[in-house]
Amino acid sequence: MKRKLLTLVLAAGKGTRFKSDKIKVLHPMLGKPMIQLVVDCMFALRPEAVYVVVGHQKDDIMQVEYSKPVGFIHQKKQLGTAHAVLAAKKILQSNREKTLLVINGDLTLIPPETLRPMLIQHRKEGNALTFLSAEMADPTGFGRVSYQKNNVIRIFEEKDATPAQLRIKEVNVGVYLFKIEELLGALPKISNKNVKGEFYLTDIIEIMSRGEGRVGVHKAPVEQEIVGINDRYELAKAVEILRQRKIISLAESGVTIYDPSTTWIDLDVKIGRDTTVYSSVVLEGKTVIGQRCKLYPFIHVRDSRIGHEVKILTSTMIEESTIERGAQVGPFTHLRPKSFVRAGAKVGNFVEMKNTVFGRGSKAGHFSYLGDTEVKDNVNIGAGTITCNYDGEKKHKTLIEEGAFIGSGTELVAPVKIGKDSYVGAGSTITNNVSSGALAISRSKQVEKPGWRRKKRKK
């Protein structure tokens, strides 16, 4: 009978080489913290339960938005990876008949497709322990795998290894499958007699290979998946691999990305078929881009929804906003959170919006600010229009009804309502409501003094 699977993610260590106030596994990789990537991989294996061993900043790790419920085990003192597994002793004792997968919390690049064959091998061979190894051109940072007499396998941690052992290219990755009952018997035999004075889980490989249980090795098929993330530079290398994977996946689904080397697309971003992404584009968070869109250079979109056939022109920033089908935004536009550009609208050069609904077919061509505003359909916003929404204490709303025409250089002092099909003359400061179909002009009287320049010169 196939044993049920539990998984245990080791995430209690601080990661001192990161030199960060934030624990290593909380550092983001394409919009997700490391720990979330590893936990997502575990859920893809369909285990009975996923547990995470926490220590430093445990509350922050527990608050990550995981896709499914996760169990947490507190390792009060961080005395090594074997000690972290031992923190789950009560859970293991009540699940002795099951299989346990243990994985380090920074192994973010290993996909489920690599672990499934390992799990099949473990079950097929009836192993007490199966661990993942890899042949690496540069094994720096990993423990080395040494095959000795009588089928004994030893792992030499880098800090404890001799120069000869450091030349070994096969490394221990940090993924283990155990029969839980055999694991419980072997854990107490692990010693902390090493340079760091810690209880290494790697020592269990030698202990179990000397015992009666069979120890198997599963070699990772792709070296690129095995990237230890122990410092900021290694994080950058791992992120680059993830970034390439994301872009390849989008290209295979029908998205054109002209310059992958300058394009940043977070893991949760979705892009529809036949959309074109030009160079130097950044798409972050849970952004969704529709089909047949064009995203021109130097745009930055975060946590926004973009409909089909939208054009976003150069040097535009869009945050937590929605753009409906066929609209055009940019260049040099800033949509701040809670902006909603409806179908067919155009928002152009140096226009900023915040908490604004901009109606179907409406236009704001250039140099305007619309804050806390509702603009109905087919409205024209002239250049230099400003909604004065803040009185120093509170924000107030501006309503511009359908078909209104706002002349250039206008200030709309909220709260104020501009009626349907009304006109506001250029250069006006509007402080009162404008009725439907009316023309509103608010200007000071123009004064001219003939000969003023000549008289000034004589003085």
C-alpha positions in Angstrom: 0.0 0.0 0.0 1.3 3.5 -0.9 2.3 5.4 2.2 0.7 8.8 2.6 3.0 11.8 2.3 3.8 14.6 4.8 6.2 17.4 3.9 8.4 19.5 6.3 9.9 22.8 5.1 12.9 24.0 7.2 12.7 27.8 7.6 13.8 28.6 11.1 17.3 29.9 10.4 18.0 33.6 10.0 20.4 33.5 7.0 23.2 35.7 8.5 25.0 36.1 5.2 22.1 38.1 3.8 23.0 40.9 6.3 19.4 41.8 6.5 16.9 42.7 9.2 14.5 40.3 7.4 14.9 36.6 7.6 16.2 35.0 4.4 13.2 33.0 3.4 11.0 36.1 3.5 13.0 37.9 0.8 10.9 38.1 -2.4 11.6 36.4 -5.7 9.4 37.8 -8.6 6.8 39.0 -6.2 6.7 36.0 -3.8 8.7 35.3 -0.7 11.1 32.3 -0.9 9.1 30.3 1.6 5.9 30.7 -0.4 7.6 29.3 -3.5 8.8 26.2 -1.6 5.4 25.7 0.0 3.7 26.0 -3.4 6.0 23.3 -4.7 5.1 21.0 -1.7 1.3 21.5 -2.3 1.9 20.5 -6.0 2.9 17.0 -4.7 -0.5 16.6 -3.1 0.6 15.7 0.4 -1.6 15.0 3.3 -0.2 18.0 5.1 2.5 20.7 4.7 4.4 21.8 7.9 6.9 24.6 8.2 9.5 24.8 10.9 9.8 28.4 12.1 12.1 30.2 14.5 13.3 33.7 13.6 10.5 36.1 12.7 8.0 33.2 13.0 5.0 35.5 13.1 6.0 37.0 9.8 6.4 33.6 8.1 3.0 32.5 9.5 1.3 35.6 8.0 2.4 34.8 4.4 -0.6 34.2 2.2 -0.2 30.5 1.4 -2.5 28.9 -1.2 -3.7 26.3 1.3 -3.6 25.9 5.1 -0.1 25.2 6.5 0.9 23.8 9.9 3.7 25.5 11.8 6.2 24.0 14.2 8.3 26.3 16.4 12.0 25.5 16.8 12.8 27.6 19.9 16.6 27.2 19.5 18.2 26.9 16.2 20.7 24.0 16.7 20.9 22.7 13.2 18.7 21.0 10.5 18.4 17.7 12.4 17.3 19.6 15.5 14.7 21.3 13.3 13.3 18.0 12.2 13.3 16.8 15.8 11.1 19.8 16.6 8.3 17.9 14.7 8.8 14.8 16.9 5.2 14.7 18.2 3.7 14.9 14.7 6.1 12.3 13.4 5.3 9.9 16.2 1.6 10.0 15.4 2.4 9.4 11.7 5.0 6.6 11.9 3.5 4.6 9.0 3.8 7.5 6.5 6.5 9.1 4.3 8.1 12.4 5.1 9.6 14.8 2.6 12.1 17.3 4.2 13.3 20.3 2.2 15.3 23.4 2.9 13.3 26.6 2.8 15.6 28.3 0.3 15.3 25.7 -2.5 13.0 27.8 -4.6 14.0 26.6 -8.1 13.3 22.9 -7.7 10.0 22.2 -9.5 7.5 19.5 -8.6 8.5 17.7 -11.8 11.9 16.9 -10.3 10.5 15.7 -7.0 7.8 13.4 -8.3 10.3 10.9 -9.9 12.2 11.0 -6.7 9.1 10.0 -4.8 8.4 7.2 -7.2 11.9 5.9 -6.8 11.7 6.0 -3.0 8.5 4.0 -3.0 9.5 1.6 -5.7 12.8 0.7 -4.1 11.3 0.6 -0.6 14.0 2.9 0.7 14.2 4.0 4.3 15.8 7.2 3.0 16.2 8.7 -0.5 18.0 12.0 -0.9 18.5 14.4 -3.8 22.0 14.9 -5.2 23.3 16.8 -8.2 26.5 17.0 -10.2 27.7 20.6 -10.2 30.5 22.4 -12.1 30.8 24.7 -9.1 29.7 22.9 -5.9 30.6 25.8 -3.6 28.2 26.1 -0.7 27.0 22.5 -0.7 27.9 19.4 1.2 29.8 16.8 -0.8 28.6 13.3 -1.4 31.2 10.6 -0.7 30.5 6.9 -1.5 32.5 4.5 0.8 32.8 0.8 1.4 29.9 -1.4 2.2 27.4 1.0 0.6 28.1 3.6 3.2 27.4 7.2 2.0 28.8 10.2 3.9 28.1 13.9 3.4 30.9 16.3 4.2 29.7 19.8 5.0 31.9 22.4 3.3 33.2 23.9 6.6 34.3 20.4 7.8 35.6 19.1 4.5 39.3 18.5 3.5 40.7 19.9 0.3 40.3 16.5 -1.3 36.7 16.3 -0.3 36.0 19.8 -1.6 37.0 18.6 -5.1 34.0 16.3 -5.2 31.4 17.6 -7.7 28.4 15.6 -6.5 26.5 17.5 -3.8 23.7 17.0 -1.4 20.9 19.3 -2.4 18.9 19.4 0.8 15.8 17.3 -0.1 15.1 14.0 1.8 12.4 11.4 1.7 12.1 9.2 4.8 10.0 6.3 6.1 9.1 8.0 9.3 9.6 5.1 11.6 13.2 4.6 10.4 13.8 8.4 10.7 12.7 8.4 14.3 15.1 5.6 15.1 18.0 7.4 13.5 17.6 11.0 14.7 18.8 10.4 18.3 22.1 9.0 16.9 23.1 12.4 15.3 26.0 14.2 17.0 27.0 17.8 17.1 30.7 17.2 17.0 31.6 19.5 14.1 32.9 23.0 13.5 29.6 24.7 14.1 28.5 22.5 17.0 25.2 21.8 15.2 23.1 18.7 14.6 23.3 18.2 10.8 20.5 16.3 9.2 23.1 15.3 6.5 24.7 13.0 9.1 21.6 10.8 9.0 22.6 9.6 5.5 25.7 7.8 6.9 23.8 6.6 10.0 21.0 5.0 8.0 23.4 3.7 5.3 25.2 1.8 8.0 22.0 0.3 9.4 19.5 -2.1 7.9 17.4 0.5 6.0 18.1 1.0 2.3 19.4 4.5 1.3 18.8 5.6 -2.3 20.2 8.6 -4.2 18.1 10.4 -6.8 20.1 12.7 -9.1 18.6 16.0 -10.1 18.3 16.1 -14.0 19.0 19.8 -14.3 21.9 21.6 -12.5 20.2 25.0 -13.0 17.5 23.9 -10.6 20.0 23.6 -7.8 20.9 27.0 -6.6 21.8 27.6 -3.0 20.6 31.1 -1.9 22.9 32.0 0.9 23.6 35.7 0.1 22.2 38.6 -2.0 24.2 37.7 -5.1 23.0 34.1 -5.1 19.5 35.5 -4.7 20.0 37.6 -7.8 21.2 34.6 -9.7 18.2 32.5 -8.6 15.8 35.4 -9.5 17.2 35.6 -13.0 16.5 31.9 -13.5 12.9 32.3 -12.3 12.5 35.4 -14.5 13.6 33.5 -17.6 11.3 30.7 -16.8 8.3 33.1 -16.5 9.1 34.8 -19.8 9.5 31.5 -21.7 6.2 30.3 -20.3 4.5 33.4 -21.5 6.1 33.2 -24.9 4.9 29.6 -25.3 1.4 30.8 -24.5 1.3 33.3 -27.3 2.8 36.5 -25.8 5.4 38.5 -27.7 8.2 39.8 -25.5 10.7 41.7 -27.6 13.5 42.2 -25.1 13.5 39.5 -22.4 16.7 40.8 -20.9 15.1 44.1 -19.8 11.6 42.8 -19.0 10.5 42.1 -15.4 7.3 40.0 -15.0 6.3 38.7 -11.5 5.2 35.1 -11.1 1.5 35.8 -10.6 1.2 38.1 -13.6 -1.2 36.9 -16.3 -1.0 38.1 -19.9 -3.4 37.2 -22.8 -2.5 35.9 -26.2 -1.2 38.2 -28.9 -0.2 40.9 -26.5 3.1 42.6 -27.3 5.5 43.7 -24.6 8.3 46.0 -25.6 11.7 46.5 -23.8 12.1 47.8 -20.2 8.6 46.9 -19.0 7.9 46.0 -15.3 4.7 44.0 -14.5 4.3 43.3 -10.8 2.0 41.6 -8.3 -1.2 40.1 -9.4 -1.5 42.2 -12.6 -3.7 40.8 -15.4 -3.2 41.9 -19.0 -5.8 41.1 -21.6 -5.4 39.9 -25.2 -4.0 42.0 -28.1 -2.6 44.7 -25.9 0.5 46.8 -26.6 2.8 47.7 -23.7 5.4 50.1 -24.9 8.9 50.8 -23.2 9.4 52.0 -19.7 5.9 51.2 -18.3 5.4 50.0 -14.8 2.2 48.2 -13.8 1.5 46.9 -10.3 -1.6 44.9 -9.1 -3.8 46.2 -11.9 -6.3 44.7 -14.4 -5.9 45.7 -18.1 -8.6 44.7 -20.6 -8.2 43.5 -24.1 -6.8 45.7 -26.9 -5.4 48.4 -24.5 -2.4 50.5 -25.5 -0.1 51.7 -22.7 2.4 54.2 -24.1 5.9 54.9 -22.9 6.9 55.9 -19.4 3.6 55.2 -17.7 3.0 54.1 -14.1 -0.2 52.2 -13.2 -0.9 51.2 -9.6 -3.9 49.1 -8.3 -6.1 50.3 -11.1 -8.3 49.0 -13.9 -8.3 49.9 -17.6 -11.1 48.6 -19.8 -11.1 47.3 -23.3 -9.7 49.6 -26.1 -8.5 52.4 -23.9 -5.2 54.2 -24.4 -3.0 55.5 -21.5 0.2 57.4 -21.7 2.8 58.5 -22.4 4.0 59.8 -19.1 0.7 59.0 -17.3 0.4 58.1 -13.6 -2.6 56.1 -12.5 -2.6 55.9 -8.7 -4.6 53.4 -6.7 -8.3 53.0 -7.3 -8.3 54.6 -10.8 -10.7 53.1 -13.3 -10.4 54.0 -17.0 -13.4 52.8 -18.9 -13.6 51.4 -22.4 -12.4 53.6 -25.3 -11.1 56.4 -23.0 -7.8 58.2 -23.6 -5.6 59.5 -20.9 -2.5 61.2 -22.2 0.7 63.1 -21.6 1.5 64.0 -18.0 -2.0 63.2 -16.6 -2.3 61.9 -13.0 -5.3 60.2 -11.6 -6.1 59.0 -8.1 -9.3 57.3 -6.9 -11.0 58.4 -10.1 -13.5 56.8 -12.5 -12.9 58.0 -16.1 -15.9 57.4 -18.4 -16.2 55.7 -21.8 -14.8 57.7 -24.6 -13.7 60.5 -22.4 -10.4 62.2 -23.0 -7.7 63.9 -20.9 -5.0 64.7 -23.3 -2.3 66.4 -21.2 -1.1 68.1 -18.1 -4.0 67.4 -15.7 -4.7 66.1 -12.3 -8.0 64.3 -11.4 -8.3 63.2 -7.8 -11.3 61.7 -6.1 -13.3 62.4 -9.3 -16.0 60.7 -11.2 -16.0 61.5 -14.9 -18.9 60.3 -17.0 -18.9 59.3 -20.6 -17.7 61.4 -23.5 -16.2 64.2 -21.4 -13.3 66.4 -22.7 -10.8 67.4 -20.0 -8.7 70.4 -21.3 -5.0 70.8 -20.8 -4.0 71.9 -17.3 -7.2 71.0 -15.6 -6.9 70.4 -11.8 -9.4 69.0 -9.4 -8.7 70.7 -6.1 -9.9 67.7 -3.9 -8.1 68.5 -0.6 -8.9 71.3 1.7 -6.1 70.7 4.1 -8.2 68.4 6.3 -10.5 66.3 4.1 -10.7 64.9 0.6 -13.8 66.0 -1.5 -15.3 64.6 -4.7 -15.8 66.2 -8.1 -18.5 64.9 -10.4 -18.3 65.7 -14.1 -21.4 64.5 -16.0 -21.8 63.1 -19.5 -20.7 65.2 -22.4 -19.2 68.1 -20.4 -16.4 70.1 -21.9 -13.8 71.4 -19.5 -11.6 74.2 -20.9 -7.9 74.4 -20.5 -6.3 75.8 -17.3 -9.4 75.1 -15.2 -9.5 74.5 -11.5 -12.5 72.6 -10.1 -12.7 73.2 -6.4 -14.3 70.2 -4.7 -17.0 69.3 -3.7 -18.4 70.4 -7.0 -20.6 69.0 -9.8 -20.3 69.9 -13.5 -23.7 69.2 -15.2 -24.4 67.2 -18.4 -23.4 68.8 -21.7 -22.1 71.9 -19.9 -19.1 74.0 -20.8 -16.5 75.5 -18.5 -14.5 78.3 -20.1 -10.7 78.1 -20.2 -8.9 79.6 -17.2 -11.9 79.3 -14.9 -11.8 78.6 -11.2 -15.1 76.8 -10.5 -16.3 76.8 -6.9 -20.0 76.2 -7.4 -22.0 73.6 -9.2 -22.6 74.1 -13.0 -26.1 73.2 -14.3 -26.7 71.0 -17.3 -26.1 72.6 -20.7 -24.8 75.8 -19.2 -21.6 77.8 -19.9 -19.6 78.7 -16.7 -16.8 81.2 -16.8 -15.0 82.5 -13.8 -12.2 84.9 -14.6 -10.9 88.2 -13.1 -11.3 91.3 -15.3 -8.4 91.8 -17.7 -6.7 95.2 -17.2 -4.4 96.9 -19.7 -2.3 100.0 -19.1 -1.1 101.5 -22.4 2.5 102.7 -22.5 3.4 101.1 -19.2 6.7 99.6 -20.4 7.9 102.9 -21.8 7.1 104.8 -18.6 8.9 102.1 -16.5 12.1 102.5 -18.6 12.2 106.3 -18.1 12.1 105.8 -14.3 
